[in-house]
Amino acid sequence: MISYEEVSLLPNEPLTTEEVDRIAKLMYKNKIFFTNQCNSFELLTVFAPLIFISKVLSKKIKQSNIMFYGLMDESGPRSVNGLPIFHTIYQINTADFNRCFSRYNEIKELLGD
């Protein structure tokens, strides 16, 4: 049996252009929520599966360039302090997040927002 301490984060393959476009469009429509949108003390209530990771894995996450996000359509029926609660989360590295954010800004500019 594998313990939580032995689990390591798998490096993400870079997102394709289509995936970047899809995430950027979700960002524009406010249908996606990233870990950088809440305070560190709210992470475990917003991204519920993170409660189950070990302290060792938690340190690895903090030292890595990984962020998590949830899709608003998949959030729970309730909220905590106005923030969504996700039971399914996805990981993205910061380089891909920056690509998505750049594309999001392009979309905003194109649509005149």
ChimeraX attribute file (.defattr): number of C-alpha atoms within 10 A of each C-alpha:
attribute: neighborCount
match mode: 1-to-1
recipient: residues
	/A:1	4
	/A:2	6
	/A:3	7
	/A:4	13
	/A:5	12
	/A:6	11
	/A:7	12
	/A:8	11
	/A:9	12
	/A:10	7
	/A:11	12
	/A:12	11
	/A:13	9
	/A:14	12
	/A:15	17
	/A:16	10
	/A:17	11
	/A:18	9
	/A:19	13
	/A:20	21
	/A:21	18
	/A:22	15
	/A:23	21
	/A:24	25
	/A:25	19
	/A:26	17
	/A:27	20
	/A:28	17
	/A:29	10
	/A:30	11
	/A:31	15
	/A:32	18
	/A:33	22
	/A:34	20
	/A:35	17
	/A:36	11
	/A:37	11
	/A:38	12
	/A:39	9
	/A:40	9
	/A:41	8
	/A:42	14
	/A:43	19
	/A:44	14
	/A:45	18
	/A:46	27
	/A:47	23
	/A:48	14
	/A:49	14
	/A:50	16
	/A:51	11
	/A:52	10
	/A:53	12
	/A:54	15
	/A:55	11
	/A:56	13
	/A:57	17
	/A:58	15
	/A:59	10
	/A:60	14
	/A:61	14
	/A:62	10
	/A:63	9
	/A:64	13
	/A:65	12
	/A:66	19
	/A:67	17
	/A:68	18
	/A:69	19
	/A:70	22
	/A:71	19
	/A:72	15
	/A:73	10
	/A:74	15
	/A:75	20
	/A:76	13
	/A:77	9
	/A:78	11
	/A:79	13
	/A:80	10
	/A:81	9
	/A:82	7
	/A:83	15
	/A:84	19
	/A:85	21
	/A:86	24
	/A:87	14
	/A:88	14
	/A:89	18
	/A:90	11
	/A:91	17
	/A:92	18
	/A:93	17
	/A:94	14
	/A:95	13
	/A:96	19
	/A:97	20
	/A:98	12
	/A:99	16
	/A:100	23
	/A:101	19
	/A:102	14
	/A:103	21
	/A:104	22
	/A:105	15
	/A:106	13
	/A:107	17
	/A:108	14
	/A:109	10
	/A:110	9
	/A:111	8
	/A:112	7
	/A:113	8
